[in-house]
């Protein structure tokens, strides 16, 4: 199966530091790798309504934001969450996208969990802090989401930047971007699973 990357841009700012870093990483993918970029601010999802225990689940129309994102997500072998670090986690736009995964789990004819199993989730984020550990909640959100769906998780590429273009001055982040998508992406595990495996 040829790889198809979906880049989900979760910033409220167009061409912000996170997107710049994502495009730098994407530039080093093999030339025949398909890339699909979706800016969540241009395709606003409706408020998520929890209908998990209701019976009237309907697949969203492909001409709606939810339908567009569902189809793009299902078509991707690799989903890249490119969201700045907002209050130590993903942006509200990104969180809404992830919330809609709950609806897609019960959408007839989709089999979302089984379809996503074995595919790869990646994260890319700009943060205005020199200490990368402040992004641990961000990485945890993505890792645990991948673990629930039995996806692989390639980790999070972090870059430093606040004002527009700042990340271009982060030489270490730009260097990591060159090989970010070339690294191994192991099967995601919840922290308790990793601890249990290490103790055996």
HUSUL-V923544 format. One record per backbone hydrogen bond with DSSP energy under -1.0 kcal/mol. CO is the residue of the C=O (numbers start at 1). NH is the residue of the N-H. E is the energy in kcal/mol with one decimal. If there is no record, write none. Layout:
BEGIN
co: <CO | CO>
nh: <NH | NH>
e: <E | E>
END
This chain:
BEGIN
co: <3 | 4 | 4 | 5 | 6 | 7 | 8 | 9 | 16 | 17 | 18 | 19 | 20 | 21 | 22 | 23 | 25 | 26 | 30 | 34 | 36 | 38 | 39 | 40 | 49 | 51 | 55 | 61 | 64 | 65 | 66 | 67 | 68 | 69 | 70 | 71 | 77 | 78 | 79 | 80 | 81 | 82 | 86 | 89 | 91 | 92 | 93 | 94 | 95 | 96 | 98 | 99 | 100 | 101 | 103 | 104 | 107 | 111 | 112 | 113 | 116 | 119 | 120 | 121 | 122 | 123 | 124 | 125 | 126 | 127 | 131 | 132 | 133 | 135 | 136 | 137 | 138 | 139 | 140 | 141 | 142 | 143 | 144 | 145 | 146 | 150 | 151 | 152 | 155 | 157 | 159 | 163 | 165 | 166 | 167 | 169 | 170 | 171 | 172 | 173 | 176 | 186 | 190 | 191 | 192 | 193 | 194 | 195>
nh: <34 | 77 | 78 | 36 | 80 | 38 | 82 | 40 | 20 | 21 | 22 | 23 | 24 | 25 | 26 | 27 | 28 | 29 | 33 | 5 | 7 | 9 | 42 | 43 | 51 | 54 | 57 | 64 | 68 | 69 | 70 | 71 | 72 | 73 | 74 | 75 | 120 | 6 | 122 | 8 | 124 | 10 | 89 | 86 | 95 | 96 | 97 | 98 | 99 | 100 | 101 | 102 | 104 | 105 | 106 | 107 | 110 | 115 | 116 | 117 | 119 | 152 | 79 | 154 | 81 | 157 | 83 | 159 | 85 | 161 | 134 | 135 | 136 | 139 | 140 | 141 | 142 | 143 | 144 | 145 | 146 | 147 | 148 | 149 | 151 | 118 | 188 | 121 | 123 | 125 | 127 | 166 | 168 | 169 | 170 | 171 | 174 | 175 | 176 | 177 | 179 | 153 | 194 | 195 | 196 | 197 | 198 | 199>
e: <-1.4 | -2.0 | -2.0 | -2.6 | -3.5 | -2.8 | -2.6 | -2.5 | -2.5 | -2.3 | -2.5 | -2.7 | -1.7 | -2.2 | -2.7 | -1.6 | -1.4 | -1.8 | -2.1 | -3.1 | -3.2 | -2.9 | -1.8 | -1.1 | -1.0 | -2.0 | -1.0 | -1.9 | -2.9 | -2.5 | -2.5 | -2.5 | -2.2 | -2.4 | -2.6 | -1.7 | -2.3 | -3.0 | -2.6 | -3.1 | -2.5 | -2.6 | -1.5 | -2.6 | -2.7 | -2.1 | -1.7 | -2.5 | -2.5 | -1.8 | -1.1 | -1.5 | -2.1 | -1.5 | -1.5 | -1.0 | -1.7 | -2.5 | -2.4 | -1.4 | -2.2 | -3.7 | -2.8 | -2.7 | -2.8 | -2.9 | -1.2 | -2.0 | -2.4 | -2.0 | -1.6 | -2.0 | -1.9 | -2.4 | -2.6 | -2.2 | -1.8 | -3.0 | -2.7 | -1.7 | -2.4 | -2.6 | -2.2 | -1.5 | -3.2 | -2.3 | -2.6 | -2.7 | -2.1 | -2.6 | -2.4 | -2.2 | -1.6 | -2.4 | -1.7 | -1.3 | -2.1 | -2.0 | -2.4 | -2.1 | -1.0 | -2.5 | -2.1 | -2.2 | -2.0 | -2.4 | -1.9 | -1.5>
END
